[in-house]
Amino acid sequence: QDQDVSRREFVKAAGAVTAVAAAIPAVHGAPAIQKVRAANDQVQFGIIGTGSRGQYLLKHLKGIDNGHCVAACDINADALKKGVEYIGTKPTQYKDYRELLASKDVEAVFVTLPLFIHYPVTRDALMAGKHVFCEKCLVFKPEEVHALRALHLEHPKQTLQTGLQRRYSYFYQTVKQMVDKGILGNVHHMHGQWHRNMLNKPSALWTMKPGGEKNIANWRVYRSMSGGLAAELTSHQVDIADWMFGSQPEFVMGLGSLDTLKDGRDVWDNIQLIYKYPNGQKMTYSSISTNSFLPYFNGTRPEMGEVIMGSDGTIEITVGDDVHPAIAWWYREPPKAAAVTTKAGEKKKEEAFVAGATMVAGGGANGPIPIMTSDLNFTGKESFIDKEVKFARRWLTSKGVMVQEEQRNPVDVELESFFDCCRTGQAPKANLEIGMADSVAVILSNLAMDEGRKVYFDEIERMGKPAAGKRGIESSAL
């Protein structure tokens, strides 16, 4: 970490790479070899909602060997047909999700529906005895927060997992360990952004379609069905702040407005939020719809990412997708100034007589340090050739010649983990409380912007509670 690599050392290591390239399998981009599991060891699952997100998950589920799709449901015949084609297992098809839940062949369900019906379908699935994977956000309204918590207590043996895939990323897990072990020093600040340019690159999911609010395809752009940018984008990144800081926020304040995309929608097209955590920790957040520039990673990636700042270092990180690999860069702070002794014997801090720009360059002389995947960690058991290969690949990655790439897509990891939890009874990494904290953050963030005030997180305990003697909200008829 403290010394750059000389050209001579690099040439030596690069030569080793060339010599053994054919003998060592490439990890980057290479699919993992799947073991074929017995049918009785696979979790038999159904998916409720085969629209854009459902189809995306089905593409990944096709490569997950510990689950088997036996049922699929959607009210849209075309979406249902596409979903069935993606998974390729000839699942039984349904238009009414309640018929799917009545099937004894279905052990677990994926709820990939518009946000406003997440809770009623999740509720019915739990009541039907199924394990549930529900995409974020788990719930839409304050009363659903209390109702789902109470319901889950009645079904403790059923797995309930929410779709927060960053929790399953090797890079994010590594950064969390760095935070917990104090490698970044005192971590007090974080910034997240998710910017898109919907003028130059319209998103089909966020584009107004004929029929306005009566057309369910427009659910993302109406408050009656959507939590807007806070639900669809902020939810991923405020979860990272909760994770890194180790707690939920104390309060949130922010500003949202509809300035550009004035096509009849009533959700904001840009939002800015500040979250205050215990111990003085803060997260600032921005989501806009007219510019996609990301000022991290030397501007090489658009749209989304997070910066985690500590007194001893900073992490720039963003999750990968099916096109772009994950990136995680570590910048060390300049070392603490050494004390020098004056002629009078008094100690004082060494003063720098160089320009500010020089100090910055000096502090980061080694450049960003890429967070490495486990295949590049040194175990002490490597042969000479293996060690030289790892050394060369680390050097090439630090110089931007090779790109970082997680050995497995976090989406694949979270799906496989869900099925494992269904079988073992272990709690998911993105469990009920993680998902609920995320949902609460979205609800209160929108409230803060709507009312133009500081909203405290303990307010959720007084919101949407059922009257004395009443059990709580029931499932709505869909």
C-alpha positions, -999 to +999 in steps of 0.1 A: +000+000+000+028+024+008+050+020-022+043+022-059+054-007-081+086-002-102+086-008-139+110-036-134+087-054-109+058-049-132+076-063-163+086-093-142+050-099-130+035-093-164+058-119-178+045-144-153+009-136-164+018-142-200+035-175-192+006-190-173-024-173-189-035-205-205-030-225-173-050-204-149-088-199-155-099-163-158-121-152-129-133-119-144-164-125-163-163-163-161-195-179-150-194-201-120-198-238-127-232-248-114-238-281-096-270-297-106-292-303-076-318-330-071-353-319-077-364-325-041-336-301-029-349-272-050-373-247-037-404-248-058-414-211-064-439-189-082-435-154-093-463-128-090-457-100-115-438-107-147-434-071-159-400-054-162-386-063-128-401-097-128-386-105-162-352-092-150-353-116-120-365-145-141-335-141-164-313-144-133-334-172-117-329-193-147-292-197-137-299-204-100-299-241-093-315-243-058-348-230-070-373-242-096-401-221-111-434-239-111-459-210-114-461-175-128-488-148-126-496-115-143-528-097-154-510-087-186-509-116-211-479-104-230-459-098-199-468-133-186-458-149-219-424-132-219-417-141-183-425-178-190-402-177-220-374-162-200-375-189-172-381-218-196-395-243-171-430-243-184-446-230-152-483-231-146-497-197-156-522-176-136-540-143-139-552-143-103-524-144-078-547-160-052-550-191-073-512-193-075-510-190-037-536-218-033-513-242-052-497-268-030-468-271-054-456-236-046-433-232-015-421-197-021-431-166-041-415-136-056-435-104-053-424-081-082-454-058-085-461-020-083-452-007-049-488+001-038-498-036-038-466-051-023-482-053+012-515-070+003-499-096-018-471-102+007-497-105+034-517-130+015-486-150+007-476-153+043-511-162+053-510-190+027-479-204+043-454-193+016-418-180+019-417-145+004-391-125-015-406-090-020-389-064-040-382-031-023-400-013-008-417-038+014-446-015+023-461+017+009-481+032+038-474+038+075-502+015+086-486-013+066-454-009+086-471-020+118-494-046+101-465-064+084-444-065+116-473-080+135-480-105+107-444-117+105-444-124+142-473-148+136-453-166+109-418-168+123-408-199+103-414-184+069-385-165+052-393-129+043-366-112+023-365-079+005-347-070-027-317-049-015-290-066-036-261-043-024-263-063+009-251-093-011-223-076-029-187-087-020-174-051-025-200-036-002-195-063+024-157-056+022-163-018+027-185-025+057-157-046+073-133-017+066-157+007+084-162-016+114-125-023+117-116+014+117-096+013+085-113+044+073-110+061+107-140+079+121-167+076+094-191+105+098-202+115+063-216+098+032-230+111-001-252+092-025-266+102-059-287+086-086-290+110-115-306+103-148-312+123-180-348+115-189-348+142-215-320+128-236-326+092-227-362+087-217-369+057-195-399+036-206-406+029-170-410+066-161-426+078-193-462+088-192-485+065-212-521+070-224-548+067-198-530+087-171-537+075-136-562+049-148-534+030-166-515+009-141-485+010-164-481+047-152-478+036-115-443+051-110-454+086-118-484+089-095-484+093-057-514+070-054-493+041-065-457+052-061-431+066-037-414+084-066-377+088-067-373+082-030-388+047-033-374+037-066-338+050-062-330+066-028-342+034-010-311+015-022-287+041-010-302+051+023-300+014+031-262+016+025-260+045+049-280+026+076-256-003+071-224+016+072-234+038+101-250+009+120-283+026+128-314+043+114-314+081+110-327+104+137-344+127+113-346+137+076-351+170+059-352+178+022-366+195-009-384+180-038-400+197-068-415+190-102-396+214-126-392+198-159-412+166-166-446+183-165-466+157-184-494+152-158-473+132-132-474+143-096-442+128-083-411+150-080-386+149-109-357+160-086-351+155-048-324+165-024-323+150+011-302+152+043-303+123+069-289+129+104-278+098+122-267+093+158-232+104+168-233+132+143-232+111+112-249+125+081-258+114+046-266+138+018-285+126-012-294+138-047-316+124-074-323+145-105-339+136-139-321+160-163-284+150-160-266+117-156-231+128-147-214+110-118-184+129-104-168+097-091-143+072-107-128+100-129-162+104-145-161+070-162-195+058-149-229+076-151-258+079-128-253+062-094-228+058-067-219+065-030-190+081-013-182+070+023-158+094+041-138+088+072-110+106+090-084+082+075-098+075+041-127+075+016-145+049-005-161+056-039-184+027-047-212+017-071-230-016-077-225-034-109-253-044-134-256-067-164-235-042-184-211-024-160-189-041-134-190-030-098-164-005-088-149+003-054-120+027-049-102+034-017-084+067-012-062+072+019-060+105+037-026+122+039-007+109+070-010+129+102+015+158+103+046+149+123+056+170+153+090+187+152+110+202+180+120+238+178+152+253+192+133+262+223+123+226+228+087+231+221+067+208+198+047+221+170+031+207+139+052+206+108+041+233+084+037+226+047+051+252+023+037+236-008+007+246-028-026+231-019-028+212-052+006+196-044-005+186-010-036+169-025-015+151-050+010+141-024-017+127-001-030+106-029+003+098-045-006+061-047-039+069-064-071+050-057-066+015-043-091-008-059-110-031-035-100-066-045-122-096-049-114-127-029-096-144-057-069-117-055-063-119-018-030-133-007-034-164+016+002-172+020-003-206+003+002-194-032+029-209-054+054-185-069+034-184-102+001-178-084+016-150-063+031-133-094-002-135-112-021-119-083+005-093-080+003-084-116-035-083-117-036-061-087-011-037-103-030-036-136-063-030-118-048-001-098-037+015-130-071+010-147-058-015-172-080-043-158-114-036-143-128-048-110-155-073-113-173-093-086-170-130-090-208-132-089-236-107-096-251-097-063-286-103-078-276-140-083-262-141-048-294-127-032-316-151-051-296-181-042-294-170-006-332-166-004-336-203-014-310-213+011-328-194+038-361-211+029-344-245+034-323-237+065-345-212+084-316-187+086-325-150+086-317-133+053-292-105+052-320-082+039-345-094+064-378-079+076-362-052+098-337-042+071-365-039+046-388-022+070-362+004+080-357+011+043-395+015+038-398+039+067-370+060+054-388+064+021-422+072+037-406+098+060-384+113+033-414+120+012-432+135+042-403+158+049-403+171+013-441+174+012-443+193+045-410+212+042-399+203+077-375+181+097-392+147+102-380+125+131-379+088+126-397+080+158-428+097+143-435+064+124-445+048+157-475+073+160-485+071+123-510+046+110-515+027+142-549+008+143-575+020+168-576+001+201-593-033+197-587-035+160-563-061+145-550-039+117-555-035+080-568-063+059-557-073+025-574-052-002-592-069-030-571-066-062 
